[in-house]
Every structure is written in structure tokens, then in C-alpha cells.
């Protein structure tokens, strides 16, 4: 019985130690981010509070980045006005923020082509922690894992995102 108790105590100690060693996400206590602004051609994304740029990031886009996303699988990153519609702390790409693509315009454009507009467009990190070859996503906006930690802490669900050519 004594061995069991010592074993249990050791297991609990190791588990608590492992939990405390896990990285925690940063806490943001600055001005509320009112918009995310993406400039595809410049491969830059800005977090904005009112009319002040709070942070800027280099980004990677879809594997065929020029032009607006029209249909599922085209490798393009959408262009237009959207919202951050959810936050996923358990993403396959470390952390991710959902973008409200497709909107009604996107659905209508794809329907006119007889195709699906697709979906599942995110701002996300990477599975390996490092950016890959230039413009490697299927239409998402990728940053480093350290950057997505910061963005995840700063941007609330409902924030506007404007994606420009």
C-alpha cells in the first residue's frame, strides 16, 4: 500500500510539473483591435485599433495568390470584407482564427460558375512551427506560431478583416 501511495504521489507530481511547463498564450491588455487589414501583394497583415496600426506581420497566402478566390480548390486567398467568426485553440495549424468566407457575394459568384466557393479560410500558424515555401496554403493566411499566439490573444471574434489585392 505504501508503494502505491508513493507511486501515486510521484505520478501527480510529474503531471503537475508537465502542466506548468506547457507554454501559455500571451495576454493582451492593449487597445481593442478593431480591424485586421491584409495586403496580399505586399504579403503584409496589420492589426489596427481605430486608425493606429498596433502590429504588422509578414504573411504567406494560398498557392495561387493572385486574384480573388472564386471556387473551392483554386488556391487563392479571398479578397473583400469579412469577420473573424471563431477561434480554434486546437487547430492542425497550431492556432487559427476563422474568416467568415464565403459571404453571399462569394457564393453567388461560385454558383454562376456552377461550382462550390469552398470555405475553411483561416489566419493560422504552421504544424512544424516554421513558415514553409512561399505561398503554401490552400487559401489561408499563414504566420509563424509565435505570431499566431500574439494574434490569437489580440483579436476577438467579430473583428472585421479586410483583405485587399
N, C-alpha and C positions, 0 to 999 in steps of 0.2 A: 504493500500500500504506500509506503514511504517513497519508493522508487517511482510509483505512478504520480504522486503529488509533485515530486521534483521534476519529473518529465513534463507534466502539465505546466508547471511554472516556467520551465525553460521555453516551451513552445509559445506561451503567451508573451514572454519577454521578447522572443525573436519576432513574433508577429507585430508587436507594438513598435519595435525598432524598425522593421521594414516599412510600416506605415509612415513613421515620422521621417524616413529617408526619402520617401517619394517626393518628387518635385511638386510644388504647389503653384497654381496660377497666380500671376501678379494681381494686385488690387489697384484699381484706377480710381483716383479721387479728384481728378481734374474737371475741367468744364465738360458738360454733356456734349457728346459728338452728335451733331445734327445732320450730318451727311457724310457719305463715303463717295468720293469722286475718283473715277478711273479714266485715265487717258491711255487708250490701247496703243496708239502709235509710239508714244513715249515710254511705254511699259512702266507707268507710274500710277500709284494709288495714294490718295490723300484722305486723311481723316480730318474733318472740318467741324469746328464749333462756331456757329454763326458765320462770320466771314474770315475767321482765322484758321489757318492750317496748323493743326496740332502735331500731326505726324505725317511722314511721307515714306513710301516703300517702293522698292523695285519689285516688279511682278513678272510672272510668266503667264501665258494665256493658252488658249486652245491651239492645237497643232496646225490649224489653218486660220490664223488670227485676223486676216484682212477681211473686212466686210462684216455685216450683221448676221448673227445666227438666223438661219431660216428653217432648217429641219434637223431632226434628230440624226446624230452621227456625222454632221458636216464639219466638226472640229473647230467651229467658230465660237467666239465668246460673244454673247448678245450685246446689243447697243440699245440704250434707252433708259427710261426712268423705272426703277423697281424699288423694292423694300427688302430689308433683311427680315426674313419671315420666321426663322428659327435658328437656334444654336445647338450644335451637336458636339457634346464633350467626348463622345465615343466613336468618332469618325475613323474610317480606314485611312484617312489622311491627317491623322493626329487630332486636330480640332477643325471644325468647319462652321461657317455661317451660311445658312441658306439664302439664296436670292430668289425673289418671287417670280422668276421666269418659269413658264411663259405667261405673258399678260394677254388680254383679249386681242390686241393687235397682232401679237406673235402667233396666236392660234389661228386667226383669220388668214394671215399670210401663208402659213403652212398648209391650211385647208385648201387654199386656192391652188396649191401645187399638188394636192392630193396626198399629202404626207403628214406625219406627226411632227410637232415642233420640238419634241423631246422635253427634257426637264432636268431636274437634279443638277442645277448650276449653283456653285458654291464659291466662297473665298475659303481656301484651306491651306494646310501645311503639306508635308510630304511624309510618306511612310518611312523613308530612310532618314529623314531629318535634314536632307540637303536638297536644294533645287537640282533638277535634272537638266537634260539638254534644253535648249531654248524652246519655249512654247510646246510643252509636252502634254498638257491636259486635254480633255475632251470638250472643253469649252469653259472650264472654270478659271478662276483667278488664283494662282498659287504664290505663296510666300514661304519663307523659312519657318520652321517650327517655333523658333524663339519669337519671330514676328507675329505668328498667328496667336500665340499666347497673349501677347500685348493687345492685339486687335480684338480678340475674344473678350478680354476684360473691359475694353473701352467702348465697344459698340453694342448697343442694346437692340433687342428685337423691335422692329417697327421703324428703325432708322432708314432714311431714304438713301438709295445708292443710284448714282448717275454714271452710266458707262458711255463714254464718248469714243468716237473712232480714233 
